Amino acid sequence: MSRSKPKKPEGETARDPVRIRASALRLLARREHSVQELSAKLVARGYEPGSVGEAVGALAAGNLVSDVRFVEEFVASRLRRGAGPAKIREELRGRGVDTAQVEARLAEHRDAWVVNAEHVRRKRFGAALPQDHAERARQARFLQQRGFTAGQIRQVMKGDIEFEN
C-alpha cells in the first residue's frame, strides 16, 4: 500500500494555527524535538514561518515542546549508543539547542564517559588492550570518531579502568 505525499498547505491553511498545532503534535508524538528543529520541519511542510513561530511558542509555553527535555533524551540516547561527548555536542549544535544546556547535560554524565568509551572499545576489539603502536592508534582513532576526548581515550588505553561486564 503506497501512501501519497500530503499536499503542502496553501493560503489560509498555511497560516491556520489549528492545523499547525496538529502537525506539530504528530511530530512530537514520534519523538522529542528541539524548538528550532520542530519549527524548521513545519516550515519545510509548507506552513507560514510567522504562524509556525506563534504555534511553536504556544506549545513551548504549554511545555509540549521543551529544549531541556529534548537535550536530556538526546544525550541519554546517544550515551546508550556509545557516542562520546564531542560527537553529541556537535549533533546538538546542529539542532539549535542552547550551548549552556548542552554543557550542563554532558557534565551530568562526566563519570560515565570513560566507562562508556571502555565499553565501546571492548565491544569492538575485545577485552585485551592493544600491544603494538599500530593497533593502539587504530583503536584510538575509532574512539575519537565516536566522539571521545583525547583524555578519555588515554585513560581507556592505560587499562586502569574498573570495568564490570
C-alpha positions in Angstrom: 0.0 0.0 0.0 1.7 3.2 -1.1 0.9 6.4 0.6 1.0 9.6 -1.4 2.7 12.7 -0.1 0.2 15.1 1.5 -0.2 18.4 -0.4 1.5 21.4 1.1 -0.9 23.8 2.7 -1.6 27.0 0.7 -3.3 30.3 1.5 -5.2 30.3 4.8 -4.4 26.7 5.6 -0.7 27.6 5.7 -1.5 30.1 8.5 -4.1 28.0 10.3 -2.9 27.6 13.9 -5.1 24.5 14.5 -3.5 22.7 11.5 0.0 23.8 12.5 -0.6 22.6 16.1 -1.9 19.3 14.9 1.0 18.8 12.6 3.4 19.7 15.4 1.8 17.3 17.8 2.0 14.5 15.3 5.8 15.1 15.0 6.1 15.3 18.8 4.2 12.1 19.2 7.0 10.2 17.5 9.9 11.7 19.4 11.1 14.9 21.2 12.2 17.8 19.1 14.1 21.0 19.8 12.1 24.2 19.3 14.3 25.1 16.2 14.0 21.6 14.8 10.2 21.5 15.1 9.9 24.9 13.6 12.1 24.0 10.6 10.1 20.8 9.9 6.8 22.7 10.0 8.1 25.4 7.6 9.5 22.7 5.3 6.0 21.2 5.2 4.7 24.5 3.8 3.4 26.3 6.8 4.0 30.1 7.0 7.0 30.9 9.2 5.3 33.6 11.3 2.4 31.3 12.1 4.8 28.5 12.9 6.7 30.6 15.3 3.5 31.5 17.2 2.2 27.9 17.3 5.6 26.5 18.4 5.8 29.3 21.0 2.4 28.3 22.4 3.5 24.7 22.5 6.7 25.7 24.4 4.6 27.8 26.8 2.4 24.7 27.5 5.6 22.5 27.9 4.6 20.3 25.0 7.9 21.1 23.3 11.0 21.6 25.5 14.6 22.0 24.6 15.6 20.9 28.1 13.6 17.6 27.8 14.9 17.2 24.2 18.6 17.5 25.3 18.1 15.1 28.2 16.6 12.5 26.0 19.1 13.0 23.2 22.1 12.8 25.5 20.8 9.6 27.2 20.0 8.0 23.8 23.4 8.8 22.4 25.1 7.6 25.5 23.4 4.2 25.2 24.5 4.0 21.6 28.2 4.5 22.6 28.7 8.1 21.4 31.2 10.4 23.2 30.6 13.9 24.4 32.3 15.7 21.4 30.0 13.9 18.9 26.9 14.6 21.0 27.8 18.3 21.4 28.3 18.7 17.7 25.0 16.9 16.8 23.1 19.1 19.3 24.7 22.3 17.9 23.2 21.4 14.6 19.8 21.1 16.2 19.9 24.7 17.5 19.9 23.9 21.2 21.4 26.4 23.7 25.1 25.6 24.4 24.8 26.1 28.2 22.0 23.4 28.3 24.1 21.0 26.3 27.2 21.5 28.5 25.1 21.1 31.7 23.6 17.8 30.5 27.0 16.5 29.3 28.5 17.4 32.7 25.9 15.3 34.4 27.4 12.3 32.8 31.0 13.2 33.4 31.8 10.0 35.2 30.1 7.8 32.6 32.2 8.9 29.6 35.4 6.9 30.3 33.4 3.8 31.2 31.3 4.2 28.1 34.5 4.6 26.0 35.9 1.4 27.5 32.6 -0.5 26.8 32.7 0.7 23.2 36.3 -0.3 22.8 35.7 -3.8 24.3 32.6 -4.4 22.2 34.6 -3.7 19.1 38.1 -5.0 19.9 37.7 -7.4 22.8 39.0 -7.1 26.4 42.7 -7.3 25.7 44.5 -4.0 25.4 46.5 -3.3 22.2 50.1 -4.5 22.4 51.6 -2.6 19.5 51.6 1.0 18.4 49.6 0.5 15.2 46.8 -1.3 16.9 46.8 1.2 19.7 46.5 4.0 17.2 43.7 2.2 15.3 41.6 1.8 18.5 42.3 5.4 19.5 41.1 6.6 16.1 38.0 4.5 16.4 37.2 6.1 19.8 37.9 9.5 18.5 35.5 9.1 15.7 32.9 8.1 18.2 33.3 11.4 19.9 35.5 10.7 22.9 38.1 13.2 24.0 41.9 12.6 24.0 41.9 12.4 27.8 39.2 9.8 27.9 40.9 7.8 25.2 44.2 8.0 27.1 42.5 6.6 30.2 41.0 3.7 28.3 44.3 2.8 26.7 46.0 2.8 30.0 43.7 0.0 31.1 43.3 1.2 34.7 39.5 1.4 34.5 37.5 -0.9 36.7 35.0 -2.3 34.3 32.2 -4.8 35.1 30.7 -6.8 32.3 
